[in-house]
């Protein structure tokens, strides 16, 4: 196919970067020069840099570790404190690694990608720290000494690549990374998993598993739970298919469940989360478990041929499993019931599971549960949040009520705001929920500037959460906000997601259009005052709303988007999403073309104003998607504002200052296009 803007796929070419600089200097620069922009950006940055935010922590040995960024630490600090100090109003933090200082010394724009600590080795001394240049998915891994607070001389060092590594013991690690030609998949992820011994050459490390070039990802990991130590290899075939193998003595034993299922191992238990219906025994009369179910069985029994699973969760039309977290002795199951959180506790007792409740959590909003130390403790972090109530962190021992520990400050005035949940009908009659936040006494004359947000892909659920930035930059200024729970997400389990896969993708867009029409029909807003926003797959959503439903919207914000479905599988990680969208190099293109926004631009059609943002260093969704779409719209005489950040990866920003600028651009664009807020 002829593509007049294919040259913009050359990320760092002089010609492409000159085009980027020119676009950045046009309407985005005009927005940033506006009278209220600086104050808006400053307020957003103040929220992102606030020292009163809840510092999320991980327990490692006797310390709580946290990664933190604020106005004085743009790149961030890896730091630690004691549990007792963390519980105080002003914890005493000890800096372990200063990324700003490291960047200055090494001349690199390092972005934190996390750390893996060798546990159970007395002092919890050794860590594998991953750092990215500019926020890209590709990163390096280097060995760090937590006692000396310095890099280990001659220690493990994984060169820059997509991939990772994890400890086996103090001198051995599993590594899956680029080790030369043939070591990566067509998606740009590792194809080989190796066992790497300290002091040896990485490229010569023994291969423990080799996938195919068509696979998505191969990884290996070590479970260090005392008494249940084991090695596991995971072959990810595509986004929704994988195989898991136990590795012992050089022999692989497949955990024989459906490729579409997700497994977890905890102590003696195997749990299986189903994406498709499954009859484990296969014989006549065997129980059939529905897609979305969670099953459990002793691992040794399963390997010996038993299939008498315990049913932990079975879905209903209104409920879906969104998470299951093990502690030492319990399994906490998180269920959405019409997109509202419900928690249950299951306790293994004598080979069976006994169900209990999780007391003291709210009936509204979103509740998240994370184990403090799943190997040794029954304590959990409990995070509660909703649109108008600042996020709260609590600590609980499973079986008891949570105790408040930290609370996020109120970043905006919510005293005159209310939240409701509404339902509407899509084109095929499907009932679609959405949340709406608005002023208590709003006029029903269609005059309220309203922002509608959605995602609709990869089985990701959108639930209520507190955003100081959204509140300060939009809600407090008089705007309304709607969050759409369209098909393609996980709000009602695998079937809700599968309802918008591949040739059914249009269902997600019909759902989103139905919510937009319902907002207008309610009298809250009108086409002129209704804007939409989405990023990544949500950028594909908003791109399709722009080209397919331009009559519904007054402004469109498209961030780090996927927009060219003909080329996507040949750009960076695109091939890994074929299970979601289809393969454009086959007959799939017959249906894919209909939801490829780049190919749906009609020069004769009028489109609402659009803001496109991306990052030069996004190595997941290629920046050419946004570049080419902006160029094609501009060539058709449309109202296009474009901004490309020089770093930031798929998140769009590498620092709080960059994130504040990007957010201010979006909200200022919406305010200027949708009417006064």
C-alpha positions as CSV (number, residue, x, y, z in Angstrom):
1,X,0.0,0.0,0.0
2,X,1.2,3.5,-0.9
3,X,2.1,5.4,2.3
4,X,3.2,9.0,1.7
5,X,4.3,9.4,5.3
6,X,6.3,6.2,5.7
7,X,9.5,8.2,6.2
8,X,8.3,9.2,9.6
9,X,8.9,5.6,10.8
10,X,12.6,6.4,10.8
11,X,12.6,7.5,14.5
12,X,15.8,9.4,14.7
13,X,16.3,10.5,11.1
14,X,17.2,14.2,10.6
15,X,14.1,14.6,8.4
16,X,11.7,13.0,10.8
17,X,13.1,14.9,13.9
18,X,13.0,18.2,12.0
19,X,9.3,17.5,11.3
20,X,8.8,16.8,15.0
21,X,10.5,20.0,16.1
22,X,8.4,22.0,13.6
23,X,5.1,20.4,14.8
24,X,6.1,20.9,18.5
25,X,6.7,24.6,17.7
26,X,3.2,25.1,16.3
27,X,-0.1,24.8,18.1
28,X,1.3,22.9,21.1
29,X,3.6,25.8,21.7
30,X,0.7,28.2,21.3
31,X,-1.2,26.3,24.0
32,X,1.8,26.3,26.3
33,X,2.1,30.1,25.8
34,X,-1.5,30.7,26.8
35,X,-2.4,32.9,29.8
36,X,-3.4,30.1,32.2
37,X,-1.1,27.4,31.0
38,X,1.9,28.1,33.3
39,X,-0.3,28.2,36.4
40,X,-2.1,24.9,35.4
41,X,1.2,23.2,34.7
42,X,2.6,24.4,38.1
43,X,-0.4,23.1,40.0
44,X,-0.2,19.7,38.3
45,X,3.5,19.5,39.0
46,X,2.9,20.4,42.6
47,X,0.5,17.4,42.9
48,X,3.0,15.0,41.2
49,X,5.8,16.3,43.4
50,X,3.9,16.4,46.6
51,X,5.8,15.1,49.6
52,X,2.5,14.1,51.1
53,X,1.7,11.4,48.6
54,X,1.6,7.8,49.9
55,X,5.0,6.2,49.5
56,X,4.3,2.7,48.2
57,X,6.6,0.2,49.8
58,X,7.9,-3.4,49.5
59,X,9.1,-5.3,52.5
60,X,12.6,-6.7,52.0
61,X,14.2,-8.2,55.0
62,X,13.7,-5.9,58.0
63,X,13.1,-2.8,55.8
64,X,10.4,-1.2,53.7
65,X,11.8,0.0,50.4
66,X,10.3,2.7,48.2
67,X,11.1,4.5,45.0
68,X,10.3,8.3,45.2
69,X,10.4,11.3,42.9
70,X,9.7,14.9,43.8
71,X,10.8,18.4,42.9
72,X,14.3,17.9,44.4
73,X,14.7,14.4,42.9
74,X,13.5,14.5,39.3
75,X,14.8,11.0,38.4
76,X,14.2,9.6,41.9
77,X,15.5,8.0,45.0
78,X,15.5,4.3,46.0
79,X,15.2,4.5,49.7
80,X,14.3,2.4,52.8
81,X,13.0,2.8,56.3
82,X,11.9,0.5,59.2
83,X,8.2,-0.6,59.5
84,X,8.0,1.4,62.8
85,X,9.3,4.6,61.1
86,X,7.1,4.1,58.1
87,X,4.0,4.1,60.3
88,X,4.9,7.6,61.7
89,X,3.9,10.9,60.1
90,X,7.4,11.7,59.1
91,X,9.4,8.5,58.3
92,X,13.2,8.5,58.5
93,X,14.3,7.5,55.0
94,X,17.8,6.2,54.2
95,X,18.8,6.8,50.6
96,X,20.1,3.6,48.9
97,X,20.5,4.9,45.4
98,X,20.1,8.4,44.0
99,X,19.2,8.2,40.3
100,X,19.8,12.0,39.7
101,X,23.3,11.7,41.0
102,X,23.9,8.5,39.1
103,X,22.8,10.1,35.9
104,X,25.1,13.1,36.5
105,X,28.1,10.9,37.2
106,X,27.4,8.5,34.2
107,X,26.1,11.1,31.8
108,X,22.8,9.1,31.3
109,X,19.1,9.9,31.6
110,X,18.4,6.9,33.7
111,X,14.7,6.0,34.5
112,X,13.9,3.5,37.3
113,X,12.6,0.1,36.2
114,X,12.7,-1.7,39.5
115,X,14.8,-4.1,41.5
116,X,14.9,-7.8,42.4
117,X,16.5,-8.6,45.8
118,X,18.0,-12.0,46.7
119,X,15.8,-12.9,49.6
120,X,16.5,-15.3,52.4
121,X,20.3,-14.8,52.3
122,X,20.7,-13.4,55.8
123,X,21.3,-9.7,55.1
124,X,19.2,-9.5,51.9
125,X,22.3,-7.9,50.5
126,X,22.3,-8.4,46.8
127,X,19.9,-6.7,44.3
128,X,19.5,-6.7,40.5
129,X,18.6,-3.2,39.6
130,X,17.0,-2.4,36.2
131,X,17.5,1.0,34.6
132,X,16.2,2.4,31.3
133,X,17.6,5.2,29.2
134,X,14.9,7.8,28.8
135,X,12.1,5.5,29.9
136,X,12.1,3.0,27.0
137,X,11.1,-0.6,27.6
138,X,14.6,-1.8,26.8
139,X,16.8,-1.6,30.0
140,X,20.0,-2.7,31.6
141,X,20.3,-4.8,34.8
142,X,23.2,-4.3,37.2
143,X,24.1,-5.9,40.5
144,X,23.9,-3.7,43.6
145,X,25.1,-4.2,47.2
146,X,22.4,-3.0,49.6
147,X,24.8,-2.9,52.6
148,X,27.6,-1.0,50.8
149,X,25.0,1.0,48.8
150,X,27.2,0.7,45.7
151,X,27.4,-1.4,42.5
152,X,29.1,-4.8,42.9
153,X,32.5,-4.6,41.2
154,X,32.6,-7.3,38.5
155,X,29.0,-8.2,39.3
156,X,26.2,-9.3,37.0
157,X,25.5,-6.8,34.2
158,X,22.8,-7.5,31.6
159,X,23.4,-5.2,28.6
160,X,20.6,-3.0,27.3
161,X,17.7,-5.0,25.8
162,X,14.1,-5.9,26.3
163,X,14.0,-8.8,28.8
164,X,15.1,-9.4,32.4
165,X,16.8,-11.5,34.9
166,X,16.1,-12.9,38.4
167,X,18.0,-14.6,41.2
168,X,18.4,-18.4,41.6
169,X,21.0,-18.0,44.3
170,X,23.9,-15.7,45.2
171,X,26.0,-16.8,42.2
172,X,23.3,-17.8,39.7
173,X,20.5,-16.1,37.9
174,X,18.0,-16.8,35.1
175,X,18.4,-14.3,32.3
176,X,16.3,-13.8,29.2
177,X,17.6,-11.0,26.9
178,X,19.3,-10.2,23.6
179,X,22.4,-12.3,23.3
180,X,22.8,-11.9,19.5
181,X,21.2,-12.9,16.3
182,X,18.3,-15.3,16.7
183,X,17.9,-14.7,20.5
184,X,14.8,-12.4,20.2
185,X,11.3,-13.0,18.9
186,X,9.6,-11.2,16.0
187,X,7.9,-9.1,18.7
188,X,11.3,-7.9,19.9
189,X,11.2,-9.9,23.2
190,X,13.5,-12.7,24.4
191,X,13.2,-16.1,22.8
192,X,15.8,-17.9,25.0
193,X,16.1,-18.4,28.7
194,X,19.5,-19.0,30.2
195,X,21.0,-20.0,33.5
196,X,23.9,-17.6,34.1
197,X,26.7,-18.2,36.6
198,X,28.7,-15.4,38.1
199,X,32.0,-14.7,36.3
200,X,31.0,-16.4,33.1
201,X,30.2,-15.0,29.7
202,X,26.5,-14.3,29.2
203,X,26.4,-15.4,25.6
204,X,27.8,-18.8,26.7
205,X,25.4,-19.3,29.6
206,X,23.5,-22.6,29.2
207,X,20.1,-22.4,27.5
208,X,17.3,-23.8,29.7
209,X,14.5,-23.1,27.2
210,X,14.3,-22.0,23.5
211,X,11.1,-20.7,22.1
212,X,10.3,-20.1,18.5
213,X,10.7,-16.8,16.6
214,X,6.9,-16.5,16.3
215,X,6.5,-16.7,20.1
216,X,5.9,-13.5,22.1
217,X,8.2,-13.9,25.1
218,X,10.2,-16.6,27.0
219,X,11.2,-16.2,30.7
220,X,12.4,-18.3,33.6
221,X,12.1,-17.8,37.3
222,X,13.0,-19.3,40.6
223,X,10.6,-19.8,43.5
224,X,12.6,-19.5,46.7
225,X,9.7,-20.4,49.2
226,X,11.4,-22.5,51.9
227,X,10.4,-26.1,51.4
228,X,8.9,-25.4,48.0
229,X,11.9,-24.3,46.0
230,X,11.5,-24.8,42.3
231,X,12.3,-23.4,38.9
232,X,9.7,-22.5,36.3
233,X,9.9,-21.6,32.6
234,X,7.1,-19.7,30.9
235,X,6.7,-19.6,27.1
236,X,4.3,-16.8,26.1
237,X,2.9,-17.8,22.7
238,X,0.8,-14.7,22.3
239,X,-1.0,-12.3,24.6
240,X,-3.5,-14.8,25.6
241,X,-1.7,-18.1,25.2
242,X,1.2,-19.5,27.2
243,X,2.8,-22.7,28.4
244,X,4.4,-23.2,31.8
245,X,7.0,-25.9,32.6
246,X,8.6,-27.0,35.9
247,X,12.4,-27.3,35.4
248,X,14.3,-29.9,37.4
249,X,17.5,-31.7,36.6
250,X,17.5,-30.4,33.1
251,X,14.0,-31.9,32.5
252,X,10.9,-29.9,31.7
253,X,7.5,-31.0,32.9
254,X,4.6,-29.1,31.4
255,X,1.8,-28.0,33.7
256,X,-0.9,-29.3,31.4
257,X,-3.7,-26.8,31.5
258,X,-5.3,-24.9,28.6
259,X,-2.8,-22.5,26.9
260,X,-5.3,-19.7,27.4
261,X,-5.3,-20.2,31.2
262,X,-3.1,-18.4,33.7
263,X,-1.5,-20.4,36.5
264,X,0.0,-19.5,39.8
265,X,2.1,-21.6,42.2
266,X,2.0,-21.0,46.0
267,X,3.5,-23.5,48.3
268,X,1.8,-26.8,47.6
269,X,-1.1,-25.3,45.6
270,X,-1.6,-24.8,41.9
271,X,-4.3,-22.2,40.9
272,X,-5.7,-21.9,37.4
273,X,-7.6,-18.9,36.1
274,X,-9.6,-19.8,32.9
275,X,-10.2,-17.6,29.9
276,X,-12.2,-20.3,28.2
277,X,-14.6,-23.1,29.3
278,X,-12.7,-26.2,30.4
279,X,-13.6,-29.8,31.4
280,X,-10.3,-30.9,33.1
281,X,-11.0,-34.6,33.2
282,X,-12.1,-34.8,29.6
283,X,-14.3,-37.9,30.2
284,X,-18.1,-38.0,30.0
285,X,-19.7,-36.4,33.1
286,X,-16.6,-34.4,34.1
287,X,-17.4,-31.0,35.5
288,X,-17.2,-28.1,33.0
289,X,-15.8,-24.9,34.4
290,X,-16.8,-21.6,32.9
291,X,-14.5,-19.0,31.4
292,X,-13.5,-16.6,34.2
293,X,-13.4,-19.3,36.9
294,X,-10.6,-19.7,39.4
295,X,-9.6,-23.3,40.3
296,X,-7.2,-24.8,42.8
297,X,-5.6,-28.2,43.3
298,X,-2.5,-29.5,45.1
299,X,0.3,-29.4,42.6
300,X,1.7,-32.9,43.3
301,X,-1.8,-34.3,42.9
302,X,-2.2,-32.6,39.6
303,X,1.2,-33.8,38.3
304,X,0.1,-37.3,39.3
305,X,-3.0,-37.1,37.2
306,X,-5.7,-35.8,39.6
307,X,-8.1,-33.3,38.2
308,X,-10.5,-32.8,41.2
309,X,-10.2,-29.0,41.3
310,X,-11.6,-26.9,44.1
311,X,-13.7,-24.1,42.6
312,X,-12.6,-20.8,44.3
313,X,-14.6,-18.5,42.0
314,X,-17.2,-19.0,39.3
315,X,-18.5,-16.0,37.4
316,X,-22.1,-14.8,37.1
317,X,-23.4,-12.3,34.5
318,X,-22.7,-9.4,36.9
319,X,-19.4,-10.6,38.4
320,X,-15.8,-11.1,37.3
321,X,-12.5,-12.1,38.9
322,X,-9.9,-9.2,38.8
323,X,-7.3,-10.6,41.1
324,X,-6.2,-13.2,43.6
325,X,-3.4,-12.6,46.1
326,X,-1.8,-15.3,48.3
327,X,-0.5,-14.7,51.8
328,X,1.3,-17.3,53.7
329,X,-1.9,-19.1,54.7
330,X,-4.8,-17.5,52.7
331,X,-6.0,-16.6,49.3
332,X,-7.7,-13.2,49.0
333,X,-9.9,-13.0,46.0
334,X,-10.9,-9.7,44.4
335,X,-14.2,-9.7,42.5
336,X,-15.9,-7.0,40.5
337,X,-19.7,-6.9,40.8
338,X,-21.0,-4.5,38.2
339,X,-17.5,-2.8,38.4
340,X,-17.6,-2.5,42.2
341,X,-15.1,-4.4,44.4
342,X,-15.9,-7.3,46.6
343,X,-13.3,-9.2,48.6
344,X,-13.4,-12.8,49.8
345,X,-10.9,-14.9,51.8
346,X,-10.3,-18.6,51.0
347,X,-8.3,-20.6,53.5
348,X,-6.8,-24.1,52.6
349,X,-7.9,-26.5,55.4
350,X,-7.4,-30.2,55.2
351,X,-7.2,-30.3,51.4
352,X,-10.3,-28.2,51.0
353,X,-10.9,-24.4,51.0
354,X,-13.0,-22.6,53.5
355,X,-14.5,-19.3,52.4
356,X,-14.6,-16.2,54.7
357,X,-15.2,-12.5,54.4
358,X,-12.7,-9.6,54.5
359,X,-14.1,-7.3,57.2
360,X,-13.8,-3.5,57.3
361,X,-13.5,-2.7,53.6
362,X,-15.9,-0.2,51.9
363,X,-18.8,-1.3,49.7
364,X,-18.1,1.4,47.1
365,X,-15.0,2.5,45.2
366,X,-12.0,0.3,44.4
367,X,-10.1,-1.9,46.9
368,X,-6.7,-3.4,46.1
369,X,-5.0,-6.1,48.2
370,X,-1.3,-6.9,48.1
371,X,0.7,-9.3,50.4
372,X,3.3,-7.8,52.6
373,X,5.4,-11.0,52.4
374,X,3.5,-13.9,50.9
375,X,6.2,-16.4,51.9
376,X,6.2,-15.7,55.6
377,X,3.3,-13.5,56.6
378,X,-0.5,-13.2,56.5
379,X,-0.3,-9.4,56.5
380,X,-1.6,-7.5,53.5
381,X,-1.6,-3.9,52.2
382,X,-5.1,-2.7,51.6
383,X,-5.5,0.3,49.3
384,X,-9.0,1.9,49.0
385,X,-9.8,4.6,46.5
386,X,-12.7,6.3,44.6
387,X,-13.1,9.3,42.4
388,X,-13.7,11.9,45.2
389,X,-12.0,10.3,48.3
390,X,-8.2,10.5,48.6
391,X,-6.5,7.1,48.4
392,X,-5.9,5.4,51.7
393,X,-3.3,2.7,52.6
394,X,-4.2,0.3,55.4
395,X,-2.5,-2.7,56.9
396,X,-4.4,-5.8,57.9
397,X,-3.8,-9.4,59.0
398,X,-6.1,-11.6,57.0
399,X,-9.2,-12.3,59.1
400,X,-9.0,-8.9,60.9
401,X,-10.1,-5.4,59.9
402,X,-7.6,-3.1,58.3
403,X,-5.9,-0.4,60.3
404,X,-5.4,3.0,58.6
405,X,-1.7,3.8,57.9
406,X,-1.4,6.5,55.3
407,X,-3.8,8.8,53.4
408,X,-3.3,10.8,50.4
409,X,-4.0,14.6,50.8
410,X,-7.0,16.2,49.2
411,X,-5.6,17.8,46.0
412,X,-8.9,19.4,44.9
413,X,-12.2,20.7,46.3
414,X,-14.7,17.9,45.9
415,X,-17.4,19.3,48.2
416,X,-19.8,20.1,45.3
417,X,-19.1,16.9,43.3
418,X,-21.0,13.7,43.2
419,X,-20.4,10.3,41.5
420,X,-23.0,8.1,39.9
421,X,-22.9,4.9,38.0
422,X,-25.1,4.7,34.9
423,X,-25.9,2.1,32.3
424,X,-26.8,2.4,28.6
425,X,-27.4,0.1,25.7
426,X,-25.0,-0.4,22.8
427,X,-25.9,-0.9,19.2
428,X,-26.5,-4.7,19.7
429,X,-28.4,-4.2,22.9
430,X,-25.6,-5.0,25.3
431,X,-25.8,-3.2,28.7
432,X,-22.7,-1.0,29.1
433,X,-21.9,0.7,32.5
434,X,-20.1,4.0,33.0
435,X,-19.2,6.2,35.9
436,X,-20.0,9.9,35.9
437,X,-18.6,12.7,38.2
438,X,-20.2,16.1,38.0
439,X,-21.4,19.1,40.1
440,X,-24.2,18.3,42.4
441,X,-26.5,21.0,40.9
442,X,-25.5,20.8,37.2
443,X,-27.7,22.5,34.6
444,X,-29.3,20.0,32.2
445,X,-29.0,22.3,29.2
446,X,-26.1,20.6,27.4
447,X,-23.6,23.3,28.5
448,X,-21.3,21.3,30.8
449,X,-17.8,20.6,29.3
450,X,-17.5,16.8,29.7
451,X,-14.5,14.5,29.3
452,X,-15.2,10.9,28.4
453,X,-12.3,8.4,28.9
454,X,-12.0,4.8,27.8
455,X,-9.6,1.9,27.0
456,X,-11.5,-1.2,25.9
457,X,-8.7,-3.8,25.4
458,X,-6.4,-6.5,26.7
459,X,-8.9,-7.5,29.4
460,X,-7.9,-4.4,31.5
461,X,-10.7,-3.1,33.8
462,X,-11.2,0.6,34.5
463,X,-12.4,1.2,38.1
464,X,-12.9,4.3,40.2
465,X,-9.7,5.9,41.5
466,X,-8.6,9.2,43.0
467,X,-6.7,11.5,40.6
468,X,-5.5,14.8,42.0
469,X,-4.5,15.9,38.5
470,X,-7.9,15.2,37.0
471,X,-9.7,16.9,39.9
472,X,-7.5,20.0,39.9
473,X,-7.2,20.4,36.2
474,X,-10.8,19.5,35.1
475,X,-13.4,18.7,37.8
476,X,-12.6,21.7,40.1
477,X,-12.8,24.0,37.1
478,X,-16.4,23.0,36.4
479,X,-15.9,20.0,34.0
480,X,-17.7,16.7,34.2
481,X,-15.9,13.4,33.7
482,X,-17.1,10.0,32.5
483,X,-15.3,6.6,32.7
484,X,-16.7,4.1,30.2
485,X,-16.5,0.3,30.9
486,X,-16.7,-0.8,27.3
487,X,-16.2,-4.3,25.9
488,X,-12.6,-5.3,25.3
489,X,-11.8,-4.6,29.0
490,X,-12.1,-7.1,31.9
491,X,-14.9,-5.6,33.9
492,X,-17.1,-8.6,33.3
493,X,-14.4,-11.2,32.7
494,X,-12.9,-12.9,29.7
495,X,-16.2,-12.9,27.7
496,X,-16.4,-9.1,28.0
497,X,-12.9,-8.9,26.6
498,X,-13.5,-11.4,23.9
499,X,-16.6,-9.6,22.8
500,X,-14.4,-7.0,21.2
501,X,-11.5,-9.1,19.9
502,X,-10.3,-9.0,16.3
503,X,-13.3,-8.9,13.9
504,X,-15.6,-7.9,16.8
505,X,-13.5,-4.8,17.5
506,X,-16.2,-2.5,16.4
507,X,-18.3,-3.5,19.4
508,X,-15.9,-1.5,21.7
509,X,-16.4,1.5,19.5
510,X,-20.2,1.1,19.4
511,X,-20.2,0.8,23.2
512,X,-18.2,4.0,23.6
513,X,-20.5,5.8,21.1
514,X,-23.5,4.7,23.1
515,X,-22.0,6.2,26.3
516,X,-21.3,9.5,24.4
517,X,-24.9,9.6,23.1
518,X,-26.3,8.8,26.6
519,X,-24.3,11.7,28.1
520,X,-25.8,14.1,25.5
521,X,-29.4,12.6,25.8
522,X,-29.2,13.1,29.6
523,X,-28.9,16.9,29.1
524,X,-25.5,17.0,30.8
525,X,-23.6,18.0,27.7
526,X,-23.7,18.4,24.0
527,X,-21.6,17.5,21.0
528,X,-19.8,20.9,21.1
529,X,-18.9,20.4,24.8
530,X,-18.1,16.7,24.8
531,X,-14.4,15.6,24.6
532,X,-12.7,12.2,24.7
533,X,-9.3,11.0,25.8
534,X,-7.4,7.7,25.5
535,X,-3.9,6.4,25.4
536,X,-2.1,3.4,23.8
537,X,-5.0,1.0,22.9
538,X,-7.2,3.8,24.2
539,X,-5.5,5.9,21.6
540,X,-6.7,3.4,19.0
541,X,-10.2,3.8,20.5
542,X,-10.2,7.6,20.3
543,X,-8.6,7.5,16.9
544,X,-11.5,5.3,15.7
545,X,-14.0,7.6,17.4
546,X,-12.5,10.5,15.5
547,X,-12.7,8.9,12.1
548,X,-15.9,6.8,12.7
549,X,-18.0,9.1,14.9
550,X,-16.8,12.7,14.3
551,X,-20.3,14.0,14.7
552,X,-20.4,13.1,18.4
553,X,-17.5,15.1,19.7
554,X,-16.1,18.6,20.1
555,X,-12.5,17.6,20.8
556,X,-10.4,14.4,20.8
557,X,-7.1,13.7,22.8
558,X,-5.1,10.8,21.4
559,X,-2.0,9.7,23.5
560,X,0.9,7.3,22.7
561,X,-1.5,5.7,20.2
562,X,-1.7,2.7,17.9
563,X,-3.3,4.0,14.7
564,X,-1.8,2.3,11.6
565,X,-3.1,-1.3,11.7
566,X,-1.5,-2.2,8.4
567,X,2.1,-1.6,9.7
568,X,1.7,-2.1,13.4
569,X,2.9,-5.7,13.5
570,X,6.2,-4.7,11.8
571,X,6.9,-1.8,14.2
572,X,8.6,-2.5,17.6
573,X,6.4,-4.7,19.8
574,X,3.4,-4.7,17.5
575,X,3.6,-8.4,16.5
576,X,2.9,-9.3,20.2
577,X,-0.7,-7.9,19.8
578,X,-1.8,-10.0,16.8
579,X,-4.1,-12.0,19.1
580,X,-5.9,-8.8,20.1
581,X,-6.3,-7.2,16.7
582,X,-5.5,-9.7,13.9
583,X,-2.6,-10.1,11.4
584,X,-2.7,-7.5,8.7
585,X,-0.5,-9.6,6.4
586,X,-3.3,-12.2,6.0
587,X,-7.0,-12.1,5.1
588,X,-7.5,-10.4,8.6
589,X,-6.8,-7.1,6.8
590,X,-10.3,-7.3,5.4
591,X,-11.8,-6.6,8.8
592,X,-8.8,-4.8,10.3
593,X,-8.9,-2.0,7.7
594,X,-12.3,-0.9,9.1
595,X,-10.7,0.0,12.5
596,X,-7.3,1.3,11.3
597,X,-7.8,5.1,11.8
598,X,-4.8,6.0,9.6
599,X,-6.6,4.3,6.7
600,X,-10.0,5.7,7.5
601,X,-9.2,9.4,7.1
602,X,-11.5,11.0,4.6
603,X,-10.2,14.3,3.2
604,X,-13.7,15.3,2.4
605,X,-15.0,14.9,5.9
606,X,-14.9,17.4,8.8
607,X,-13.3,16.1,12.0
608,X,-13.3,17.7,15.5
609,X,-10.0,19.3,16.7
610,X,-7.5,16.7,17.8
611,X,-4.5,16.7,20.1
612,X,-1.9,13.9,19.4
613,X,1.0,13.3,21.9
614,X,3.7,10.6,21.9
615,X,7.3,10.0,22.9
616,X,10.4,9.7,20.6
617,X,11.6,7.0,23.0
618,X,8.5,4.9,23.0
619,X,9.8,1.5,22.0
620,X,6.6,-0.3,22.6
621,X,4.1,1.6,20.4
622,X,6.1,3.3,17.6
623,X,5.9,7.1,17.6
624,X,5.2,6.9,13.8
625,X,1.6,6.0,14.6
626,X,1.0,9.5,16.0
627,X,3.4,11.2,13.5
628,X,1.8,9.7,10.4
629,X,-1.8,10.3,11.6
630,X,-1.0,13.9,12.5
631,X,0.6,14.4,9.1
632,X,-2.3,12.9,7.2
633,X,-4.9,14.9,9.1
634,X,-2.9,18.1,8.6
635,X,-2.6,17.3,4.8
636,X,-6.4,17.0,4.8
637,X,-6.8,20.5,6.3
638,X,-7.9,19.3,9.7
639,X,-7.4,21.1,13.1
640,X,-4.4,19.1,14.5
641,X,-2.2,19.9,17.6
642,X,0.9,17.6,17.9
643,X,3.5,17.2,20.6
644,X,6.2,14.7,20.9
645,X,8.2,14.4,24.0
646,X,11.9,13.6,23.5
647,X,11.9,10.8,26.1
648,X,9.5,9.0,28.4
649,X,8.9,5.6,26.7
650,X,5.4,4.4,26.5
651,X,4.4,6.3,29.6
652,X,5.0,9.5,27.5
653,X,7.1,11.2,30.2
654,X,10.3,10.3,32.1
655,X,10.0,12.9,34.9
656,X,7.2,14.6,36.9
657,X,8.0,17.9,35.1
658,X,7.5,16.2,31.7
659,X,4.3,14.5,32.9
660,X,3.0,17.8,34.2
661,X,3.6,19.5,30.8
662,X,1.9,16.7,28.9
663,X,-1.1,16.7,31.2
664,X,-1.4,20.5,31.1
665,X,-1.4,20.3,27.3
666,X,-4.3,17.9,27.3
667,X,-6.4,19.8,29.8
668,X,-5.7,23.2,28.2
669,X,-6.5,21.8,24.8
670,X,-9.8,20.4,26.0
671,X,-10.7,23.6,27.9
672,X,-10.1,25.8,24.8
673,X,-12.0,23.5,22.5
674,X,-15.0,22.5,24.7
675,X,-15.9,25.8,26.3
676,X,-15.2,27.6,29.6
677,X,-14.3,25.5,32.6
